[in-house]
């Protein structure tokens, strides 16, 4: 059993704490990042409350061998979940392969509950929960989240996080209550597996992202990315706006700035000009200005 708590206004400090996890975060917004989380970890059960501000791309994997559910605290928040818009009115279940594809914006406040898969299926079988059995055989689901259940869950979850560190017996009792409450709620809900309509623009977006992230040997223009992706500028623009709320050109620039920043941190002996040129920033004055605007620091300051 272990606990981890943190509060961050610095994105790099946050990434340093999670560097050993199978998670990755890429920040697209300028200087408005903050994070607060409270996590409890044991072998059969993980509970986290996470609060995030900033336009952030989440990737990586949810805990392997577990099924993970997301219960939003902020009922009004909206974010992008596997290319679909969702809100605080949705209870979400990660897909069976645990791959993460999420974009969040300011005001994210969620609980994540991960239950060891063997334990989860054992409980479902023992209680004869046929709807739950069907749900967890699916690839991914979103379920309408009632305000009444959400409030009950928040009380249980907050009580758990506030007592788990001092009372093992109560921790075991509350973890069971949380898991049972979620399963009984899912059992009582009319659930339909959403039909996955893969839009051409989202397939094009995936191709565009692959080019932008993996082919750094040259700087592709938006027109070239459109040609590789097989769609018009308008289609690609709409796809980026829908998922990331920024244009393709903004995404390309922010991604390259993030790459420069990571490179500067991990290669402290290489000159700033050389690192900037590697990612096609040739005008050092404009580069320094863009870097400062994005991260609130000059390139030289990230190494201090």
C-alpha positions in Angstrom: 0.0 0.0 0.0 1.2 3.5 -0.8 0.1 7.0 -1.1 1.2 9.8 -3.4 0.1 13.4 -3.2 1.3 16.5 -5.0 0.5 20.0 -6.1 2.2 21.5 -9.1 2.3 24.8 -11.0 5.4 23.7 -13.0 4.8 21.2 -15.8 8.3 19.8 -15.8 8.2 19.1 -12.0 4.9 17.3 -12.6 6.4 15.2 -15.4 9.5 14.3 -13.2 7.2 12.8 -10.6 5.4 10.6 -13.1 8.4 9.7 -15.2 8.4 6.0 -14.1 4.7 5.6 -14.9 3.3 4.4 -18.3 1.8 7.8 -18.9 2.8 10.7 -21.0 1.5 14.3 -21.1 2.0 16.9 -23.7 0.9 20.5 -22.9 -0.4 22.6 -25.7 -1.5 25.7 -23.9 0.7 28.6 -22.8 1.7 29.0 -19.1 -1.6 28.1 -17.4 -0.7 24.6 -16.1 -1.5 23.4 -12.6 -2.1 20.0 -11.2 -3.2 18.5 -7.9 -3.5 14.8 -7.2 -4.2 12.5 -4.3 -3.5 8.8 -5.0 -3.9 5.6 -3.0 -2.2 2.4 -4.4 -2.5 -1.2 -3.4 -2.3 -4.4 -5.3 -6.0 -5.0 -6.0 -7.2 -1.4 -6.0 -6.1 2.1 -7.0 -7.9 5.3 -6.3 -6.8 8.8 -7.6 -8.3 12.2 -7.5 -6.7 14.3 -10.2 -7.2 18.0 -10.9 -5.7 19.6 -14.0 -5.6 23.0 -15.7 -4.2 23.5 -19.1 -4.7 22.1 -22.6 -3.1 18.7 -22.2 -2.8 15.6 -24.4 -2.8 12.4 -22.4 -1.2 9.2 -23.9 0.4 6.0 -22.7 -1.4 3.3 -20.8 -3.7 2.9 -17.9 -2.5 0.3 -15.3 -2.0 -3.1 -16.9 -4.0 -5.9 -15.5 -6.7 -3.5 -14.2 -9.9 -2.1 -15.5 -10.0 1.7 -14.9 -13.1 3.9 -14.6 -13.3 7.7 -14.6 -15.9 9.5 -12.5 -15.8 13.3 -13.2 -16.3 15.7 -10.2 -16.9 18.8 -12.3 -20.3 18.2 -13.9 -19.8 21.0 -16.5 -16.3 20.1 -17.7 -15.9 18.8 -21.3 -13.0 16.9 -22.8 -12.1 14.6 -25.7 -12.1 10.9 -25.0 -10.9 8.7 -27.9 -11.9 11.3 -30.5 -15.4 11.8 -28.9 -16.6 14.7 -26.9 -17.6 13.8 -23.4 -18.5 15.7 -20.3 -18.8 15.5 -16.5 -22.1 13.8 -17.1 -20.4 10.7 -18.3 -18.9 7.8 -16.3 -16.1 6.4 -18.5 -14.4 3.0 -18.8 -11.0 2.7 -20.4 -10.7 0.1 -23.2 -9.5 -3.4 -22.6 -6.1 -2.6 -24.1 -5.6 0.3 -21.6 -4.3 2.6 -24.3 -5.0 6.3 -23.5 -6.1 8.9 -26.0 -7.5 11.8 -24.1 -7.3 15.6 -24.5 -8.4 17.7 -21.5 -8.8 21.4 -20.9 -9.1 23.8 -17.9 -11.2 22.6 -15.0 -10.6 18.9 -15.2 -11.4 17.3 -11.8 -11.9 13.5 -11.8 -11.7 10.3 -9.8 -10.0 7.3 -11.4 -10.8 3.9 -10.0 -8.6 0.9 -11.1 -9.6 -2.6 -10.0 -7.5 -5.7 -10.6 -9.2 -7.5 -13.4 -9.3 -10.9 -11.8 -10.8 -9.4 -8.6 -13.4 -7.4 -10.6 -14.6 -10.4 -12.6 -14.7 -12.5 -9.4 -17.0 -10.0 -7.7 -19.2 -9.7 -10.8 -19.5 -13.5 -11.1 -20.2 -14.0 -7.4 -22.9 -11.3 -7.3 -24.4 -12.5 -10.6 -24.2 -9.0 -12.2 -25.1 -9.8 -15.8 -25.1 -6.2 -17.1 -21.6 -5.6 -15.6 -20.4 -8.9 -17.1 -21.5 -7.5 -20.5 -20.0 -4.1 -19.9 -16.5 -5.2 -19.1 -16.4 -7.5 -22.1 -16.7 -4.4 -24.3 -13.8 -2.4 -25.6 -14.8 0.9 -24.2 -17.9 2.5 -22.8 -19.4 5.7 -21.5 -22.3 5.6 -19.2 -24.7 8.4 -18.2 -23.6 9.6 -14.7 -26.5 10.7 -12.4 -25.9 13.6 -10.1 -27.3 11.6 -7.2 -24.9 8.7 -7.6 -22.0 11.1 -8.3 -22.5 12.9 -5.0 -22.7 9.6 -3.1 -19.5 8.4 -4.8 -17.6 11.6 -4.0 -18.4 11.3 -0.3 -17.1 7.7 -0.2 -14.0 8.4 -2.3 -13.0 11.5 -0.3 -13.6 9.7 2.9 -11.4 6.9 1.6 -8.5 9.2 0.6 -8.7 11.0 3.9 -8.6 7.8 6.1 -6.7 5.2 4.1 -3.3 6.3 5.4 -4.2 5.7 9.0 -6.8 2.9 9.2 -6.1 -0.3 7.3 -9.4 -1.9 8.4 -11.5 1.1 7.3 -9.5 1.4 4.1 -10.5 -2.2 3.2 -14.1 -1.6 4.1 -14.3 1.6 2.1 -12.5 0.2 -1.0 -15.2 -2.6 -1.1 -17.9 0.0 -0.7 -16.5 2.0 -3.6 -16.2 -1.0 -6.0 -19.6 -2.4 -5.0 -21.3 1.0 -5.4 -19.8 1.4 -8.9 -20.8 -2.1 -10.0 -24.4 -1.8 -8.6 -24.7 1.5 -10.4 -23.5 0.1 -13.7 -25.8 -2.9 -13.2 -28.8 -0.6 -12.8 -28.0 1.5 -15.9 -29.2 0.9 -19.4 -26.0 0.6 -21.3 -25.5 0.4 -25.1 -22.1 0.0 -26.6 -21.5 3.2 -28.7 -21.1 2.6 -32.4 -17.6 3.6 -33.4 -18.0 5.8 -36.4 -14.4 6.5 -37.5 -14.6 9.7 -39.5 -12.2 10.3 -42.4 -11.0 13.5 -40.8 -10.0 11.6 -37.6 -8.1 9.0 -39.6 -6.4 11.9 -41.4 -5.7 13.5 -38.0 -4.0 10.3 -36.8 -1.8 10.3 -40.0 -1.0 14.0 -39.5 0.0 13.5 -35.8 2.3 10.6 -36.8 4.1 12.7 -39.4 4.4 15.7 -37.0 5.8 13.6 -34.1 7.9 11.0 -35.9 9.4 12.7 -38.9 11.5 15.5 -37.3 14.2 15.4 -40.0 12.4 18.1 -41.9 9.7 20.7 -41.2 6.5 19.9 -43.0 4.2 22.7 -44.0 0.4 22.4 -43.3 -0.1 21.9 -47.0 2.4 19.0 -47.1 0.8 17.4 -44.0 -2.6 17.7 -45.7 -1.2 16.0 -48.8 0.3 13.1 -46.8 -3.0 12.8 -44.8 -5.1 12.8 -48.0 -7.5 15.6 -46.9 -8.0 19.3 -47.6 -6.7 22.1 -45.4 -10.2 22.8 -44.2 -10.9 19.2 -43.2 -7.6 19.0 -41.3 -8.1 22.4 -39.7 -11.6 21.3 -38.4 -10.1 18.0 -37.1 -7.4 19.7 -35.1 -9.9 22.3 -33.8 -12.4 19.6 -32.8 -9.8 17.5 -30.8 -7.2 20.0 -29.6 -8.9 23.4 -30.0 -5.9 24.7 -31.9 -5.0 24.9 -35.6 -2.6 22.5 -37.4 0.1 25.2 -37.6 -0.2 26.0 -33.9 0.0 22.3 -33.1 3.2 21.9 -35.2 4.8 24.8 -33.6 3.9 23.8 -30.0 5.0 20.3 -30.6 8.4 21.4 -31.9 8.8 23.8 -28.9 8.1 20.9 -26.5 10.6 18.7 -28.3 13.3 21.5 -28.0 12.5 21.9 -24.3 12.9 18.1 -23.6 16.1 18.0 -25.7 17.6 21.0 -23.8 16.8 19.4 -20.4 18.2 15.9 -21.3 21.2 17.2 -23.3 22.7 20.0 -21.2 26.0 20.1 -22.9 24.6 20.7 -26.4 24.4 24.3 -27.5 21.0 26.0 -27.6 21.4 27.0 -31.2 22.2 23.4 -32.2 19.1 22.0 -30.4 16.8 24.7 -31.9 18.2 24.1 -35.4 17.5 20.4 -35.0 13.8 21.2 -34.8 14.0 23.9 -37.6 14.1 27.0 -35.5 16.6 29.2 -37.3 15.8 32.7 -36.2 17.1 32.7 -32.6 15.5 35.9 -31.5 12.0 34.8 -32.6 12.7 31.3 -31.2 13.5 32.7 -27.8 10.4 34.9 -27.9 8.2 32.0 -28.8 9.8 29.8 -26.2 9.3 32.4 -23.5 5.7 32.9 -24.5 4.9 29.2 -24.4 6.8 28.2 -21.3 7.3 31.4 -19.3 11.1 30.8 -19.5 13.9 31.5 -21.8 15.6 28.5 -23.4 18.7 29.1 -21.3 16.6 29.1 -18.1 15.3 25.5 -18.4 18.8 24.2 -17.7 19.2 26.2 -14.5 
